[in-house]
Amino acid sequence: MKAIITVVGSDQKGIIARVSAILAENNINIADISQTILSGNFVMMMMVDLEESKISIDELRSKMEALGSEMGGAFTSWTITNSDI
């Protein structure tokens, strides 16, 4: 299954590294990535492949939610959308 992850929030060091680490730890491949700073906000979109992952998309959502909290609410908005739909 493929999914699109979007992250929007205040720009700070380590966002890409921390999100990428969660994906790598769970054997989720980043197929494509785009990121920019828009009016001082960090904006990232990733196309990921969960085919070899042992976690569900819901478990991934939980991990991303926990990461956002760990980073002091760095994400003002994030979504994970099943792109196979």
N, C-alpha and C positions, 0 to 999 in steps of 0.2 A: 504494500500500500504506500502511496505517496501522500505527502501532506505539505501544506504551506504554513510556515510559522511567520508571524509578523510580530515585531516588538517596537513599541514607541515609548520614549521616556526621556528623562533628562540625560544628557550626555555625561558619561563617566567612564573612567578606565576599566577595562576588563569585561564589558558586556559581551562582546563577541567571544572572547576566550571562555567565559563561564558558560554561555549557552552551548558553544561547541564542545566543551568538556562533558556536559550532560549527554549530548548526542553521542559522542565517542564512547563514553562509558556504557551506553546502552546499544552499541552496535548500529547506530543510525547514521546513514551516509548523507552528507550535504551534497546534493546534486547541483545546486546553483544558489548563489547568494548575492544580494545587493544591499548596500547600506549607504546612508548619507546623513548629513546633519541638515535639518530643515528648520530654520528660524530658531536655532539653539537646541532643538530636540533631536535626539538620536532616533533614526528610523531604519529598520532592517526587515528585509523579507528573505526567507530561505525556502527553497524547495528541498524537502528531505525524503529519503526512501527508508521506510520502516520494514522492508521485506525480511531482513535478517535480524531484526530486533526481537527480543523476547518480552518486550513490554508493549502494552496496548497504547493507543492514542490517548485514552483517559489517564493512564498512568503518567504518560509524558506531560499532559496538561498539569497534573498534580506537581510534578517535579519543577515545571516552569513557574508555577504559582509560588512554590517554596523558594525558588531562586529569587524571584521578584521581592519577596519579603526579606530574604537574607541581604539583599542589596539595598535595603532601606527604602523599599517602594520605588525602585528605579524605573519600573515599568508603569507608565500611566495607562498603557493599553497593550495587550498582547492577545493573539488568537492562534489557534492551531486548527486548520481546516483540512478535512480529507479532500484531497484533490482528485481522487478517483471517482468522485460523484459526477 
